[in-house]
């Protein structure tokens, strides 16, 4: 039996991120009276065995490249099982809204495919939404002028692909003002330098891109049953607005009778970390129990 009409927001982080990134937004939601839960996906967060050498100063880059990864062997199915277990445990408390950012959108979609009956809504905060199998391997018909790819190329640790992971040396930005500025412009330009340092220190080094697979493609008869919101971030330079709009159009073509509820915020890719009140107000507005006016 559900005990409240207000939703619990369940947050799924983006690539190389974890539950810590959602803390500021969770605090703002708590001030508005909302429960929330931030997921650490398998291989991520405080309980993952990240390479100790990643935190050493000065860094030993050769040792960092060779260190085993906690992400090795983790699949999209592992993510789905973990999130579904969380949803089952939270469901008795009331409606559930699953929210993802960036790469976390893949897991959001796969979970909605698996258990649409558990979800009252899914929300994509400028998150990857695949609605056509061709989007996995094909060329997208949209100009992608993101700033992230070039910045990430500068912090990619070589030779870790043999483990099936991508390892990013986020902490290198602390010693390189140019790199710091480049990453900040791509990820969270609307933050202070201090806020961006805090975000950098929260990031996990490893991500497994094999989760970009068929199971992450939205299914009309499962995902399509769930009300879904896409929050366009108009100042996003990691997933630019044109790419966000392309994903919205493709998804709406899949479920024309249940199109995206589209909202827009003038915020960066991880603006929920630097400007959490803005995002909390938007999420609260999605609650049917919120008074109008």
C-alpha positions as CSV (number, residue, x, y, z in Angstrom):
1,X,0.0,0.0,0.0
2,X,1.3,3.4,-0.9
3,X,1.5,5.9,1.9
4,X,1.8,9.3,0.1
5,X,0.6,10.9,-3.1
6,X,3.8,12.8,-3.6
7,X,6.5,11.1,-5.8
8,X,9.9,9.9,-4.7
9,X,12.5,11.0,-7.2
10,X,15.0,8.3,-8.1
11,X,18.2,9.7,-9.7
12,X,20.5,7.9,-12.1
13,X,23.8,9.5,-12.7
14,X,25.6,10.1,-16.0
15,X,28.9,8.7,-17.2
16,X,31.7,8.6,-14.6
17,X,29.3,10.0,-12.1
18,X,27.6,8.7,-9.0
19,X,25.1,9.5,-6.2
20,X,27.2,12.3,-4.8
21,X,26.5,14.5,-7.7
22,X,22.8,14.6,-6.8
23,X,23.3,15.9,-3.3
24,X,22.6,19.6,-3.8
25,X,19.4,18.8,-5.8
26,X,18.3,16.3,-3.1
27,X,18.7,18.9,-0.5
28,X,16.6,21.4,-2.4
29,X,13.9,18.8,-2.9
30,X,13.9,18.0,0.8
31,X,13.2,21.6,1.5
32,X,10.1,21.3,-0.6
33,X,9.0,18.2,1.2
34,X,10.1,15.5,-1.4
35,X,11.7,12.2,-0.8
36,X,14.5,11.2,-3.2
37,X,17.1,8.5,-3.7
38,X,20.3,8.8,-5.7
39,X,21.6,5.5,-7.2
40,X,25.1,4.4,-7.3
41,X,25.2,2.1,-10.4
42,X,27.3,-1.0,-10.2
43,X,31.0,-0.2,-10.2
44,X,30.4,3.4,-9.2
45,X,30.3,5.5,-6.1
46,X,31.6,5.1,-2.6
47,X,31.5,1.3,-2.4
48,X,33.3,0.7,-5.7
49,X,36.9,-0.3,-5.6
50,X,38.4,2.5,-7.7
51,X,42.1,2.4,-8.4
52,X,44.0,3.9,-5.4
53,X,46.6,5.3,-7.8
54,X,43.9,7.6,-9.2
55,X,43.9,9.6,-5.9
56,X,47.7,9.7,-5.4
57,X,49.7,12.9,-5.9
58,X,51.8,13.1,-8.0
59,X,50.0,10.7,-10.3
60,X,51.7,7.7,-11.8
61,X,50.1,7.6,-15.2
62,X,51.6,4.2,-16.1
63,X,50.3,2.7,-12.9
64,X,46.9,4.4,-13.5
65,X,46.6,2.8,-17.0
66,X,47.4,-0.7,-15.6
67,X,45.2,-0.7,-12.5
68,X,42.2,-3.0,-12.5
69,X,38.8,-1.5,-13.0
70,X,35.7,-2.0,-10.8
71,X,33.6,-1.6,-14.0
72,X,35.1,-4.6,-15.8
73,X,32.4,-7.0,-16.9
74,X,29.5,-4.8,-15.8
75,X,26.6,-4.7,-18.3
76,X,23.4,-2.8,-18.8
77,X,21.5,-5.7,-17.3
78,X,23.5,-5.2,-14.1
79,X,22.4,-1.6,-14.0
80,X,18.8,-2.5,-14.6
81,X,18.7,-5.2,-11.9
82,X,20.2,-2.8,-9.4
83,X,17.8,0.1,-10.2
84,X,14.7,-2.2,-10.3
85,X,15.6,-3.6,-6.9
86,X,15.7,0.0,-5.6
87,X,12.3,0.8,-7.2
88,X,10.7,-2.3,-5.7
89,X,11.9,-1.2,-2.2
90,X,10.7,2.4,-2.7
91,X,7.4,1.6,-4.3
92,X,5.4,1.1,-1.1
93,X,6.0,4.7,-0.2
94,X,4.3,6.3,-3.2
95,X,4.7,7.2,-6.8
96,X,8.1,6.9,-8.4
97,X,9.7,9.3,-10.9
98,X,13.0,8.0,-12.4
99,X,15.3,10.8,-13.4
100,X,18.6,10.5,-15.4
101,X,21.2,12.8,-16.8
102,X,23.5,12.3,-19.8
103,X,24.7,8.7,-20.1
104,X,22.3,7.7,-17.4
105,X,19.5,8.0,-19.8
106,X,20.4,4.6,-21.2
107,X,19.7,2.9,-17.9
108,X,16.5,5.0,-17.4
109,X,15.2,3.7,-20.8
110,X,16.2,0.1,-20.1
111,X,14.5,0.2,-16.7
112,X,11.3,1.7,-18.2
113,X,11.3,-1.1,-20.7
114,X,11.7,-3.7,-18.0
115,X,9.2,-2.4,-15.3
116,X,6.9,0.3,-16.7
117,X,4.3,-0.6,-14.1
118,X,6.6,0.6,-11.3
119,X,7.1,4.1,-12.8
120,X,4.8,7.1,-12.8
121,X,7.1,9.1,-15.0
122,X,10.6,9.1,-16.4
123,X,12.6,12.3,-16.8
124,X,15.6,12.9,-19.0
125,X,17.7,15.9,-17.9
126,X,19.5,16.3,-21.2
127,X,20.0,12.6,-21.1
128,X,20.7,10.1,-23.9
129,X,17.4,8.7,-25.2
130,X,17.6,6.1,-27.9
131,X,14.3,5.2,-29.7
132,X,15.6,3.5,-32.8
133,X,18.1,0.6,-33.0
134,X,19.9,2.5,-35.8
135,X,20.9,5.2,-33.3
136,X,23.4,2.8,-31.7
137,X,25.7,2.3,-34.6
138,X,24.3,4.7,-37.3
139,X,25.1,8.3,-38.0
140,X,22.7,10.8,-36.4
141,X,21.2,13.3,-38.8
142,X,22.1,16.3,-36.7
143,X,25.1,18.6,-36.2
144,X,26.8,17.8,-32.9
145,X,29.1,20.7,-32.0
146,X,29.7,19.6,-28.5
147,X,32.7,20.7,-26.5
148,X,33.0,17.6,-24.4
149,X,34.6,15.2,-26.9
150,X,37.8,17.3,-27.3
151,X,38.1,17.9,-23.6
152,X,37.6,14.2,-22.8
153,X,40.2,13.2,-25.3
154,X,42.8,15.1,-23.2
155,X,42.0,13.2,-20.0
156,X,41.5,9.7,-21.5
157,X,44.0,7.2,-20.0
158,X,45.4,5.0,-22.8
159,X,45.4,1.2,-22.8
160,X,42.4,0.7,-20.5
161,X,40.2,-0.4,-23.4
162,X,41.6,-3.9,-23.0
163,X,39.5,-4.1,-19.8
164,X,36.5,-3.0,-21.7
165,X,36.3,0.4,-19.9
166,X,37.1,4.0,-20.6
167,X,39.2,5.6,-17.9
168,X,39.2,9.4,-17.5
169,X,41.7,11.3,-15.4
170,X,39.4,14.0,-14.2
171,X,41.8,15.0,-11.4
172,X,44.4,16.1,-14.0
173,X,42.4,19.3,-14.5
174,X,43.4,20.5,-11.0
175,X,47.0,20.9,-12.2
176,X,46.3,22.3,-15.7
177,X,44.3,25.7,-15.8
178,X,43.7,25.3,-19.5
179,X,42.3,21.9,-19.2
180,X,40.2,23.0,-16.2
181,X,38.7,25.8,-18.2
182,X,38.0,23.5,-21.2
183,X,36.2,20.9,-19.1
184,X,34.2,23.5,-17.2
185,X,33.1,25.1,-20.4
186,X,31.9,21.7,-21.7
187,X,30.3,20.4,-18.5
188,X,29.2,23.1,-16.1
189,X,30.0,26.6,-17.5
190,X,27.3,28.1,-15.2
191,X,29.2,27.2,-12.0
192,X,31.9,28.9,-10.0
193,X,35.4,27.4,-10.2
194,X,34.9,26.1,-6.6
195,X,31.7,24.3,-7.6
196,X,33.4,22.7,-10.6
197,X,36.4,21.5,-8.4
198,X,33.8,19.8,-6.2
199,X,32.2,18.1,-9.1
200,X,35.6,17.0,-10.5
201,X,36.5,15.4,-7.1
202,X,33.2,13.6,-7.1
203,X,33.7,11.9,-10.5
204,X,34.7,8.2,-10.9
205,X,37.5,7.5,-13.3
206,X,35.9,4.6,-15.1
207,X,32.9,4.0,-17.4
208,X,31.8,1.0,-19.4
209,X,30.4,2.1,-22.8
210,X,29.2,-1.4,-23.6
211,X,25.9,-0.4,-21.9
212,X,25.3,1.4,-25.2
213,X,23.4,-1.6,-26.6
214,X,20.1,-2.8,-27.9
215,X,18.5,-3.1,-24.4
216,X,18.9,0.7,-24.1
217,X,16.5,1.4,-27.0
218,X,13.0,2.5,-26.0
219,X,10.2,0.0,-26.7
220,X,6.8,1.5,-27.7
221,X,4.9,-1.2,-25.8
222,X,6.9,-0.8,-22.5
223,X,8.7,2.5,-22.3
224,X,6.0,4.1,-24.4
225,X,3.4,3.4,-21.7
226,X,5.2,5.6,-19.2
227,X,4.7,9.4,-19.2
228,X,8.0,10.9,-20.1
229,X,9.5,14.4,-19.8
230,X,12.6,15.7,-21.5
231,X,14.3,18.7,-19.9
232,X,16.1,20.6,-22.5
233,X,19.2,22.4,-21.2
234,X,19.7,25.3,-23.6
235,X,23.2,26.1,-22.4
236,X,24.4,22.5,-22.6
237,X,27.7,22.1,-24.5
238,X,28.1,18.4,-23.8
239,X,24.8,17.4,-25.5
240,X,23.9,20.5,-27.4
241,X,20.3,21.6,-27.8
242,X,20.2,20.4,-31.4
243,X,21.1,16.9,-30.4
244,X,18.6,17.0,-27.5
245,X,15.9,18.1,-30.0
246,X,16.8,15.3,-32.4
247,X,16.3,12.7,-29.6
248,X,13.0,14.2,-28.7
249,X,11.8,14.0,-32.3
250,X,12.9,10.4,-32.7
251,X,11.1,9.4,-29.5
252,X,8.0,11.2,-30.4
253,X,7.9,9.4,-33.8
254,X,8.0,6.1,-31.8
255,X,5.1,7.0,-29.5
256,X,3.1,9.8,-31.2
257,X,0.2,9.3,-28.8
258,X,2.5,9.7,-25.8
259,X,5.0,12.4,-26.8
260,X,7.6,13.9,-24.6
261,X,6.5,16.6,-22.2
262,X,9.3,19.1,-23.1
263,X,10.6,21.7,-20.6
264,X,13.5,24.0,-21.1
265,X,16.0,25.4,-18.6
266,X,18.8,27.8,-19.3
267,X,21.4,25.6,-17.7
268,X,24.5,23.6,-18.4
269,X,24.9,19.8,-18.7
270,X,25.3,19.3,-15.0
271,X,23.4,22.4,-14.0
272,X,21.6,20.4,-11.3
273,X,24.8,20.4,-9.3
274,X,25.5,24.2,-9.6
275,X,21.9,25.5,-9.7
276,X,19.9,22.9,-7.8
277,X,17.0,25.2,-6.8
278,X,16.1,25.8,-10.5
279,X,15.9,22.0,-11.1
280,X,14.1,21.3,-7.9
281,X,11.4,23.8,-8.9
282,X,11.0,22.1,-12.2
283,X,10.7,18.6,-10.7
284,X,8.2,19.7,-8.1
285,X,6.1,21.2,-10.9
286,X,5.9,17.7,-12.4
287,X,4.1,16.5,-9.3
288,X,0.3,16.3,-9.9
289,X,-0.3,17.2,-6.3
290,X,1.5,20.5,-6.6
291,X,-1.0,23.4,-6.4
292,X,-1.3,25.4,-9.5
293,X,-0.7,29.2,-9.5
